[in-house]
């Protein structure tokens, strides 16, 4: 029965998203709801940006139809949070709103999920010497993690198939583990997200007539759901007492989401060091560097997905090493950061070989918190 519901979730999510996209694209074109072109974006034509609506339809309806019989008490609060970020993302995709307002809604959604839904870290598995957390610490750390992961997936949505691709890798990884470890309700959630995203990729990457972007609506939903999966993965692995339980779960969960997390931390750090707002848009993401090397979205996305899978395998291997979990976590993070810098070094070597000298950077005045959204 569990396997049937899990299979139904992915099929329903795929079908609902697939049939929703063509009418969404037609309405977007009729109402001129496009992701406009500017110098910071890599696309050269006006593309509808409401793919997140289709993802929401596929995920939410399939989840409601297939979660029957499982524990829905926690899930309903997660769905409430998804609805909140759906509407704030939709408003931003259509009208463009203040980054402050979006952040406040994300925090409110995270509080609902943690306080009412119970999606929170109660134990850090010995990370930084911490095990059981107080309620206040648990809520604060969890809200920070949810908002951080949500924005990481939002910021990495820069080229065709990237945000959806890394999210599929994460959802499949967590979903498969939840299925074999005996947590079918979260396998249903993971596979429903996977089905929706596979249908979206079909149009985002491989369609001309109905090509569309997911927009903030989609990337915020993705980030919120995956942050909940990260929390549950760590929580059910606190006690290592089953054949499928994971040693050093924080290390493995970092490996699963390492691509958007490392890229976001690196980009924010660089912007702050340059005296800019961490939210000021630029073309300093890893996918921008790779696009400069490859000139092809599919090659860039494929490269990043392969690296993501290899880093997951590396994270599992590192989790088995008999050292302190904090060192394991740091080792994986440093590895991810080093791998992320490889495209930059390749660009430097290419330019040196071609005799190109980069102009000196002019330091600009510190910018206020930008309301302009991170873009492609």
Protein Blocks (a to p, Z undefined) as FASTA:
>chain_A
ZZmmmmmmmmmmmmmmmmmmmmmmmmmmmnopacdddfkbmbfbdcdfklmmmmmmmmmm
mmmmmmgoiafklmmmmmmmmmmmmmmmmmmmmnopafklmmmmmmmmmmmmmmmnopac
fbgghpghiacdcfklmmmmmmmmmmmmmmmmmmmmmbghklmmmmmmmmmmmmmmmmmn
opaklmmmmmmmmmmmmmmmmmmmmpmklgccebjmlmmmmmmmmmmmmmmmmmmmmpgc
bfkbcehkllmmmmmmmmmmmmmmmmmmmmmmnopafklccdfbfklmmmmmnopaklmm
mmmmmmmmmmmmmmmmmmmpccdfklmmmmmmmmmmmmmmmmmmmmmmmmmmnopacddd
dddddddddfbdcdZZ
